Every structure is written in C-alpha cells, then in structure tokens.
Amino acid sequence: MISGAALSIRGAGRGHGRARDPHASAAGIGLWVFMGVVTALFSLFIVAYVMRMSGGDAMTIALPWQLWLSTALLVAGSVALQGAGAASRGPGPVRARRLLLAGGLFALGFLAVQLWAWLALLSAQVMPAGNPAGSFFYLLTAMHGLHLAGGLVGWAWTANAAWPDPASSAWRIALCARYWHFMLAVWLVLFALLGWVTPEVARFICGTS
C-alpha cells in the first residue's frame, strides 16, 4: 500500500508539473510553424540568388575569413543551449544557467563578427550595389542576422524566466535551443551557397551554361 501511495504521489507530481506549463505544447507548434515560414522565405532568396548569379554580369567575391569564426560561434551557441536544456532537466541548475548565458553570448558574438565581415568587405570595395554576389551577401546575412537578433529577444525572455529555477522552464530552454539549431542550419546553407555557388555552377543549375 505504501508503494502504491508513493506511485500515486509521483504520478500526481508529474501531472502537476505538466499543468504548470499549459502553453508548452502550443508554443512548440507555433515555433514549428514560424520556422516553416522562415524556411520558405529563405528558400525563395536562395532560388533568386541562383537565378541572378546565372546572369552574364555576375562575379564571385572572396568571402571574408571572419565568416569561419562567426560560424564557429554559432555552432558553440547551439551546443551550449542544447546542454542548457539537458542540464535544466537534471540536478545542476548552476550548469544550466551558465550554459544558457553562454548560448546568448555566443550569439551576440556571432552578430558582432558578422558586422566585422561586412566591414572587411566594404574595405575591399565590395558594395551592396553593383555585383549581384555582393548584393546578395549583404541581403542574406542581414536577413539571417535579423532573425537571430529576434531569437535573442526570445533568449532574454527565456533566461529571465529560467534563472530562478531552470527546471521549471526546461521547455522554454528546449524551444530556444531548437530555434538556435534551426538558425545554425540556415546559416550553414547560406554559407555554402555564398561560397560555392559560382556563376558557372548557377548557369549549370539553371541550364544556361
């Protein structure tokens, strides 16, 4: 009987834990829908980039080395938030707080290094207007940066809610990590697009070579 009572108490506790976060499921669905919309948006940009790079006036640009650093920072931020989500479900609230903070700082570092890359291109006389490759570089990196900056707003809200007790906001941290993984995947596709889709490759894809 004691054992049965203990099981009942644990079951009630789990049910109560779920009741504390009634919006977790809705928030998760909303995030999936939002990521689907963003995926469609960037897919259209990618198609436009390939079509424009197939033109006769398109030329490749040398990507600044800072992009490798920014990529490493975004990977680190994604890993940190994944670790924060795991730590928030365990007995280590201090570790969860540290990893959550690190994830946001890595993202801020990513944005700062992206701006550094812009300055490097501007100093090399690669302007937003003129060469299609340069124009799309600024457009695509700006759009991605804006979406990541929006994610930082969500990260700040998550950090504020989770700081007193990370376990009570484990689902918020998990959603934040999911968005960071998504932003990393989008950036890796854009990085590969800007670096390896040359006019020759674009003409081959479009069948105009």
SVG drawing of the C-alpha trace seen along z (x, -y; Angstrom):
<svg xmlns="http://www.w3.org/2000/svg" viewBox="-3 -50 43 52">
<polyline fill="none" stroke="black" stroke-width="0.4" points="0.0,0.0 2.8,-2.4 4.4,-1.6 1.2,-2.2 0.7,-5.5 4.2,-6.6 3.5,-5.9 0.3,-7.9 2.1,-10.8 4.8,-10.7 2.1,-10.5 0.3,-13.4 3.5,-15.4 4.2,-14.7 0.6,-15.7 1.0,-18.9 4.3,-19.6 2.6,-19.4 -0.2,-21.6 2.2,-24.3 3.1,-24.8 -0.2,-24.6 1.2,-26.6 4.3,-24.5 2.7,-22.4 1.1,-25.4 4.4,-27.3 6.2,-24.3 3.7,-24.1 3.9,-27.9 7.7,-27.6 7.5,-24.9 5.0,-27.0 7.3,-30.0 10.3,-28.0 8.4,-26.7 7.6,-30.2 11.2,-31.3 12.3,-28.2 10.0,-29.2 11.3,-32.8 15.0,-31.8 14.2,-29.2 12.9,-32.0 16.0,-34.0 18.2,-31.0 16.3,-30.5 16.6,-34.2 20.3,-34.1 21.0,-31.2 18.9,-32.7 20.7,-36.1 24.1,-34.5 23.5,-32.8 23.5,-36.2 26.3,-37.4 27.3,-40.2 27.7,-38.1 31.1,-37.7 32.2,-35.8 33.5,-37.6 36.1,-36.4 34.3,-35.7 36.0,-37.2 37.7,-34.8 35.6,-36.2 32.7,-34.0 34.5,-30.9 34.8,-32.5 31.2,-33.5 30.2,-30.0 32.2,-28.5 30.5,-30.9 27.0,-29.9 27.9,-26.2 29.1,-26.8 25.9,-28.7 23.8,-25.9 25.8,-23.3 25.6,-25.5 21.8,-25.8 21.4,-22.1 23.5,-21.5 21.4,-24.0 18.3,-22.2 19.7,-18.9 21.1,-20.4 17.8,-22.1 16.2,-18.6 18.8,-17.4 20.1,-18.3 22.5,-21.0 20.8,-24.4 24.1,-26.3 25.3,-24.5 22.0,-25.2 22.4,-28.9 25.9,-29.1 25.2,-27.2 22.1,-29.3 24.1,-32.5 26.9,-31.2 24.4,-30.4 23.3,-34.0 26.8,-35.4 27.9,-33.2 25.0,-34.5 25.9,-38.1 29.5,-37.3 28.2,-35.8 26.4,-39.1 29.4,-41.1 31.7,-39.1 29.2,-39.2 29.4,-43.0 33.2,-42.7 32.9,-40.7 30.7,-43.4 33.4,-46.0 36.0,-43.8 34.1,-43.5 33.4,-47.3 37.1,-48.0 37.7,-45.7 35.3,-47.9 32.6,-45.2 29.5,-47.4 25.8,-46.4 25.1,-47.7 26.8,-46.6 27.9,-43.0 24.9,-40.6 27.1,-38.4 27.9,-41.3 24.3,-42.5 23.0,-39.1 25.8,-38.6 24.6,-41.7 20.9,-40.8 21.2,-37.2 23.5,-37.9 21.3,-40.8 18.1,-38.7 19.7,-35.9 21.1,-38.3 17.7,-39.9 16.2,-36.5 18.9,-35.7 18.5,-39.1 14.8,-38.2 15.9,-34.9 18.0,-36.8 14.8,-38.6 13.3,-35.2 16.5,-34.0 16.4,-37.0 12.8,-36.2 13.7,-32.6 16.8,-33.4 14.7,-35.8 12.1,-33.1 14.5,-30.3 17.1,-31.9 15.5,-31.4 14.7,-27.7 15.8,-26.3 13.9,-23.1 10.6,-25.0 11.4,-26.5 13.0,-23.4 10.5,-23.5 11.4,-27.2 15.1,-26.4 14.4,-23.5 12.4,-25.7 15.2,-28.3 17.8,-25.5 15.5,-24.3 15.5,-27.7 19.2,-28.1 19.7,-24.7 17.4,-26.0 19.4,-29.3 22.6,-27.3 21.2,-25.0 20.0,-28.1 23.4,-29.7 25.3,-26.7 23.1,-26.5 23.7,-30.2 27.4,-29.9 27.7,-27.1 25.5,-29.0 27.7,-32.1 30.9,-30.2 30.4,-27.5 27.6,-28.6 29.7,-30.4 28.2,-31.9 29.3,-28.7 27.5,-26.5 24.4,-28.7 24.3,-28.6 24.6,-24.8 21.8,-24.6 19.6,-26.9 20.5,-25.1 22.0,-28.2 25.7,-27.1"/>
</svg>
